[in-house]
Amino acid sequence: KAPAACARPNKYIFSEIFRGNSQFDAGASRKASVNKRQEVSRDSKYKLKVPFIEGAGGIKKKVTLSDGKTVNMTIPPGSETGTKLRLKGQGKTINGEVSKGDAIIDITVEDHDYFNRQGNDIYVEIPVTIQEAILGTSILVPTIHGNVTLKVPEKSNNGTNLRLKGKGISPKGDSIFGYQYVSLIVMLPENIDDKLIEFIESWAKNNDY
């Protein structure tokens, strides 16, 4: 039989048990929180500028990180400014540990001289001559996939928009592509001779334009 001095009500025993568990849980939580912060701190963040064509069409290339390390990476098709890529195991080492975090690459896609992207579609302005616009013709047009031949219809006005199917961006790298829209800009000749002026004067007399 236990001495009376050692006997305590059961409610106190349960209280100590639960209090002990609470302290244990709190300690484990703090440890997990520290480990989480260390895990996050292993990730290294980098910024990478990508040419417009490479971002739109995607590419595999070697990239030199700021620590001098060169890695092979894939720029996925449809990448745009703000796209973030993760390179597994290319992060920092904490306290000499072998385990590394990841390298987080923040992509900035550079502007292009004449291509403009809206969603998965590409827009471009193409100059044509007066005779090409009036009489119609076939012209060579650049796309992000290479040059293609485009038919300019007769009597095309300045600002006429033509559409090239499948010449836009495929964000998933599959067979589904956006469009490329070509806006025609009718240009006057650099040298306007007397013959052209005489023709326009004669034509204008009989046409309310």
C-alpha positions in Angstrom: 0.0 0.0 0.0 1.4 3.4 -1.0 2.1 5.9 1.7 -0.7 8.5 2.1 1.8 11.3 1.5 2.5 10.0 -2.0 -1.1 9.6 -3.0 -2.5 12.3 -5.2 -5.9 12.6 -7.0 -6.0 11.1 -10.5 -6.9 14.5 -11.9 -3.5 15.8 -11.1 -1.8 12.8 -12.8 -3.8 13.4 -16.0 -3.0 17.1 -15.8 0.8 16.5 -15.7 0.6 14.0 -18.6 -1.3 16.4 -20.8 0.9 19.3 -19.8 4.0 17.2 -20.6 2.6 16.3 -24.0 1.8 19.9 -24.7 5.4 20.9 -24.0 6.7 18.1 -26.2 4.4 19.2 -29.1 5.5 22.8 -28.7 9.2 21.8 -28.8 8.6 19.6 -31.9 6.8 22.4 -33.6 9.6 24.8 -32.9 12.1 22.3 -34.3 10.0 21.7 -37.4 9.8 25.4 -37.9 13.6 25.9 -37.7 14.1 23.0 -40.1 11.6 24.5 -42.5 13.4 27.9 -42.4 16.7 26.1 -43.0 15.2 24.2 -45.9 13.8 27.4 -47.5 17.1 29.2 -47.0 18.9 26.5 -49.1 17.2 27.7 -52.2 19.1 30.2 -54.3 17.4 32.8 -56.4 18.6 34.0 -59.8 17.5 36.3 -62.6 17.8 35.4 -66.2 17.1 37.5 -69.3 15.9 35.5 -72.3 15.6 36.7 -75.9 12.0 36.9 -77.2 12.3 34.1 -79.7 13.8 31.7 -77.1 11.0 32.5 -74.6 8.3 32.1 -77.1 9.4 28.9 -78.8 11.4 27.4 -75.9 15.0 26.2 -76.0 17.5 24.0 -74.2 20.6 25.9 -73.3 23.6 26.2 -71.0 23.2 28.9 -68.3 26.0 30.3 -66.1 24.6 31.0 -62.6 25.9 33.9 -60.5 28.2 31.5 -58.5 30.0 30.6 -61.7 28.3 27.2 -62.1 27.2 26.3 -65.6 24.0 24.2 -65.8 21.9 22.7 -68.6 18.3 23.9 -68.5 15.2 24.0 -70.6 13.4 27.3 -71.2 9.8 26.0 -71.8 7.8 27.3 -74.8 5.5 30.2 -74.0 7.8 31.5 -71.2 7.1 35.1 -70.3 8.4 37.7 -67.9 7.7 36.4 -64.4 8.0 32.7 -65.2 9.9 30.9 -62.5 11.9 27.7 -63.2 13.3 25.4 -60.5 16.6 23.5 -60.8 16.7 20.7 -58.4 19.8 20.4 -56.2 21.4 23.6 -57.5 20.8 25.6 -54.4 23.0 26.5 -51.5 24.7 24.2 -48.9 23.9 25.0 -45.3 26.6 24.5 -42.6 28.7 22.3 -44.9 25.8 19.9 -45.4 25.8 17.7 -48.5 22.1 18.2 -49.1 21.3 21.3 -51.2 18.2 23.3 -51.9 17.1 24.3 -55.4 18.0 27.2 -57.7 14.9 29.3 -58.5 15.3 31.1 -61.9 13.2 34.2 -62.4 12.7 34.8 -66.2 12.6 38.1 -67.9 11.8 37.9 -71.6 13.3 40.7 -73.6 11.3 42.9 -76.1 11.6 42.2 -79.8 12.3 44.7 -82.5 9.0 43.9 -84.4 7.2 41.0 -82.7 4.6 41.7 -80.1 3.0 39.0 -77.9 -0.6 39.0 -76.7 -1.5 35.8 -75.0 -0.5 33.0 -77.4 -0.8 35.2 -80.4 2.0 37.1 -82.1 1.5 40.5 -83.8 3.7 42.1 -86.4 3.5 45.1 -88.8 4.8 44.6 -92.3 5.4 47.4 -94.8 4.1 47.0 -98.4 4.3 49.2 -101.4 1.3 51.0 -103.1 1.4 48.6 -106.0 1.5 45.6 -103.8 -1.5 46.8 -101.8 -3.5 47.7 -104.8 -2.6 44.9 -107.2 -2.0 42.1 -104.6 1.1 40.0 -104.3 2.9 37.4 -102.3 5.5 38.6 -99.7 7.9 37.0 -97.3 6.9 37.4 -93.6 9.0 36.6 -90.6 7.5 34.5 -87.8 8.9 33.0 -84.6 9.2 29.7 -86.5 10.9 31.1 -89.5 10.0 33.0 -92.7 6.8 32.1 -94.5 5.1 33.3 -97.7 1.9 35.4 -97.3 -0.6 36.3 -100.0 -1.6 40.0 -99.9 -5.1 40.3 -101.5 -5.9 42.9 -104.1 -7.0 46.3 -102.8 -5.6 45.8 -99.4 -5.8 49.0 -97.4 -3.4 50.4 -94.8 -4.0 48.5 -91.5 -5.4 45.4 -93.1 -4.9 42.4 -90.8 -4.1 39.0 -92.1 -3.9 35.9 -90.0 -1.3 33.1 -90.1 -2.7 29.9 -88.5 -0.4 27.9 -86.2 2.4 30.5 -86.3 1.9 31.8 -82.7 3.0 30.2 -79.4 2.3 26.8 -78.1 2.4 27.2 -74.3 2.5 23.4 -73.6 4.9 22.6 -76.4 2.2 20.4 -78.1 0.5 20.8 -81.5 -1.8 23.6 -80.4 -0.5 27.0 -81.4 -1.8 30.5 -81.4 -2.0 32.7 -84.5 0.3 35.4 -86.0 -1.5 38.5 -87.1 0.1 40.6 -89.8 -0.9 44.3 -90.1 -0.1 45.8 -93.5 1.4 49.3 -93.5 1.2 50.9 -97.0 4.3 52.9 -97.6 4.8 55.7 -100.1 7.9 55.4 -102.3 11.0 57.2 -101.0 11.4 59.1 -104.3 8.1 60.5 -105.7 8.9 61.5 -109.3 7.0 63.8 -111.6 5.3 60.9 -113.4 3.7 59.6 -110.3 2.6 63.2 -109.3 1.0 63.7 -112.7 -0.8 60.4 -112.5 -2.2 61.2 -109.1 -3.3 64.6 -110.2 -5.1 63.2 -113.2 -6.7 60.4 -111.2 -7.8 62.7 -108.4 -9.8 64.9 -110.9 -12.2 62.1 -111.5 -12.3 60.5 -108.1 -13.7 61.9 -104.9 -11.2 60.5 -102.4 
